[in-house]
Amino acid sequence: MDHIVKKYGKFLRASSELFADAARKHEVTCKRGCHECCSVGFFDITLMDALYLRSAVKKLSAPVRERILKRCEEQLDVLEKKKAFSRKDPILRTGESIDVVSRRSAKVLCPALENGVCLIYDHRPHICRIFGPTIRGKRRAVHLEGCGYFKKDIPEADLPILDNYEEEDKILLELYRAAGRRKIREVDTIIPAALTMDMKKWL
């Protein structure tokens, strides 16, 4: 399974390069120092992202790792008190469960954000790498809704986001097959759980 996690890391780096090239071409790069999308509550990430983050956090220096994990545990405590999340079952299976976490964590900073800097930037999840400007396809169809800070969009011709998702799904399928499943499970989790819990048993 480790080799699949490494393959996913290569995919993430390629996604970052693809997004960066398209963003530069259309002059829609994020403003330096902006972390608005990291401070509006938790969004869902795939179990593949969770495994990749789990492996990455082990590489951080002990003091940095301890600070991040402490924040994660505190945030999970709050979410459990609000009955929005459970460590016993950290899987988000429906859009409704994702919305509940998002609403009840509104204005909460990502645990990896410190003084406006992402401490796991090189290992951040897929959505963190492609979020920003809206990505539109034919007939102005929105394929990824942006954060609203951008006046320009990125056309799908320069960032084929659906192809990007398809490539991600291929790696996810490989992961689930390695775990003994025949198809991708439509389940997710959140960053605090990914960094503090071993998500392999929920594959």
N, C-alpha and C positions, 0 to 999 in steps of 0.2 A: 504493500500500500504506500510505502514511503516514496517509491518511484513515481507514483501517480501524483502525489503532493508536489514533487519536484517539477513534474510536467506542468502542473497547474501554475507554478511559479513562473515558468517560461511564458505561459499564455498570458498571465497578468502583465508581465513586462512588455510583451508585444502589444497588448491592449493600451498600455500607457503610451507607447510610442505612436500608435495609430491615432489616439486621441490628441496627443501633443502636436502632431503634424497637421491635423485638420484644424485644431484650434489656432495655430500660428497662421495658417493659410487664410482664415477668415477673421483674424484679429479678435478672438473671443477668449483669450486666456484669462484665468482667474486673477483677480488683483492680489498681489503679493501681501501675505499676512491675513487675508480673509479666511475665516473658518466658520462662516455662518452655517454651512451644512453640517458641521460637526457639533453644533450646539443647540439643536432643535429637537432633541430626543433621539430615541433609538429606531433604526430602520432594520429590516430583516436582511440577513445574509445567508448564503447557502451553507450546507454542512461542509462542502469543499473549502469554502472560505474559512470556516471554523477550524478545520484541520490544519490549514496553512498558517493561520494566525497562531494556533497552539504551538506549532513547531518553531515559529518565528520568535515568540516571546521568550523561549528558552535561551535564545542567543543574546538577549539583552543583558547588560550588566546587572548584578544583583540589586543595587539600590534602585535603579530605574524599574526593573521588573517588580520589585516589592511595592513601589508607589502605585504602579498601574493596577496590580492585583488587589491592593487594598481598596482602591476606588471601585473596582469591579464588584467586590464583595459588598461594599456599602450600597452600591446602586441596586444590586440584586436584592438586598435586604429590603430596601424601600419598595421595589416592585412587588415583592412577595407580600409585604404588609398591605399594599394596595390591591392585592389579588389580581395582578396583571401578568404575573409570570411565576413559574415554579421550577426550582432546581431539580425536583423529583421528575419532572417532565419538561425539559427545556426546549421542546420542539414546538414551533409555530406551524400549525397545519392548515389554517384558514386565513382568508383575508381579514376576517373579523378579529382573530386573535392578534394579528399583526397591528391592526388599527388600535386595539386596546393598549398594547404596549406603547405604541407611538403617542397616543393621547396622554397616557399617564406618566410618560417620561418627558413631556414637552419642556423645552428649555434646559434639559439636562445635557451636560457636556459629555462627549465621548471620553471614556476613561483613559484613552491613550493621548488625549489632548492636554498639553501642559504649557502654560504661558503662551498660548496661541500656536504651539508647535506640535505636530503629530510625531509621537515618539516611535511609532511603528510604520512610518511613511512608506518605506521600501517594501513593506509586507501588507499594506492596506488591502481591504477587500475589493472585488471587481467594481462594485457600484461607486466606490470612492474614487476610482480612477477615471470613470467615464461621465461622472455627474458634473453639471455646470450648465453650459448652453443647451437649449432645446435641440434635439436632433429630429429633423423632419424628412419624410420620404415623399413619394409622388402624391400629388394633389394636396400637399401640405399636411399629410397625415403625420401626427406626432408619434414617434417611436420611443422617445425618452423625454419626458417633461423636465425642463431645466429649473434652476433655482429662482429665476425671475430677475437676476441682476444683470442679465445680458440683453442688449437690444438686437443683437444678431443671432441667427440660428446657424447650426452646422447642417448642411444638406447631407442626406444619406449617401449620396454619391462619393463624398469624401470621408465619411465614417459609416460604413455599412454595418450598422448596429445589429441588425437581424442576423447577419452572417457571424458577427462576433458572439452573439448569444448561442448560435448553433454550435460554434466551436467549443464554447463553454460546456454545453450539454453533452458533447461527445466525451469530454473528460469526466463529467459527472456520471455518465452512464458506465464508463470504465470503473469508476470508484465503486458504484453500487454493485456491479457484477463481481468485483473483487470481494465485496461483502456478502456475496451469495444471493443478490437480488437480480431480477431480470430486467427491471426498468427503473428509471429515475423516480424517486419519491418526491412529491411536491411538498417538501417541508423545509423550514428554515429555522434560524435561531437569531440571537443578538450578540453583539461584540462582547459585552461583559461575561456572558456565559461561555463564549468561544475561548476566551482567554483564561478562564478559571476551571473549566470542566473538560474532561476528555470525551469528545462527542462521538467517538468511534462506535460505541455500543448502541447509538441511536440511528445508525445508518440503515 
